[in-house]
Amino acid sequence: MVPSTWLTVVLFLLLVSPGLLFDLLAVRRRTGAVESAFHETSRIVLASLGFTALAVAVLAVVAALFPGLLPDPKGLLDPDGRYAADHWPAVIGALAAESVLAHAAALLTHGILVRRGGATIRPMSAWTALFRRDRPKGHRPYVRLRLTGGIVYTGTVVSFTSDLPLADRELVLGPPLYSKTGDRQLSPLPPDYTRVVIRGAMIETMAVEYRPSYDGEPDAIGPPPGAGVGDTALGDLA
């Protein structure tokens, strides 16, 4: 149903926003999962109805204890909207109170679930964990990659696309850059090439090493261990 008056628009926002808030907070308690739009919408609507019903129940108790404090529900159903126009301060106050109560219920429920479930959970890809969260202070990640075509690259992680589907990610490597194909030994890339961009879908295996940073110079880390003398850098991924 498409809202046709300002009151129905306000009611629509108030009835849906508590569920939206609760759903956004829920991301901190559980990891994201692929789901249909119908499933997501249904969850938000059901949560909104629950929090709204709780807020309305509280307001009903207040109306019973303090008659005349809240607007008459029958008057709000007037299709001409005259009651709302004549009693707009009380109507706006009731809507604001309902909104505050419903959103407070969503926050309280989230807090209870967090306490029962332990620490909050924030979805994070393995790349973000390895290259950012788990990286020791004063170090930079140095990786060895084996691609789908059998090519092996080693280099310093300069930047990466975080927390996207693997096929959409990109990994940028910087000096010292080495590569090999087949059973050959690792050999340095020409010095003119300072960056290698690799799509995430091309990576079969990855080994990560954390190396100390020296004055922020990527080429000051040195060549990969074993380069040219047996090719044992970061383990054999070939």
C-alpha angles and dihedrals in degrees: 000000000000114000110246104183136041090251094055090048091053092046091049092053093045093049095048104036096070090057091047091052092048091048092051091050090048090067087072092056100046139022118258120262133194109258139159123264089244092056093048093046092047092052092050093047094048092048091048092050091051095049092042092050090052091049092048090049091054091048090049090056090049091049090051092050095042110032115203094021093103128043121268110266091214091055091053089059092059105124091211092060093223094129092054091048093050095044101032096138091057092043093051091046092052092048091049091049092049091049093049093048094046094048091044088054090052091051093046092049090049091050092051092049091049092052092049094045098042126230121011118264122226117190109242132170122232089247093058091046094050101039100036117011100040097036110117116238112269093020136102129209117253115191141193114207131193111201129207092259092056095257115139122208130185126189148118117290105244098172141337141192106252134213099358129122109287093248090058098047126101128198120203118203127196136188137347086054122180132168142176141182128212115338095337123120123256112274129186120256117242110280091242089070108077101161137042119193115203126186115231093232090062095058117098100171136003133196119194130204127179114222128186117260118237115201090320093286112141093203093052093078094079134225121317115272112271095010107161093002106080099320099249098145112149092343130303111297096165 
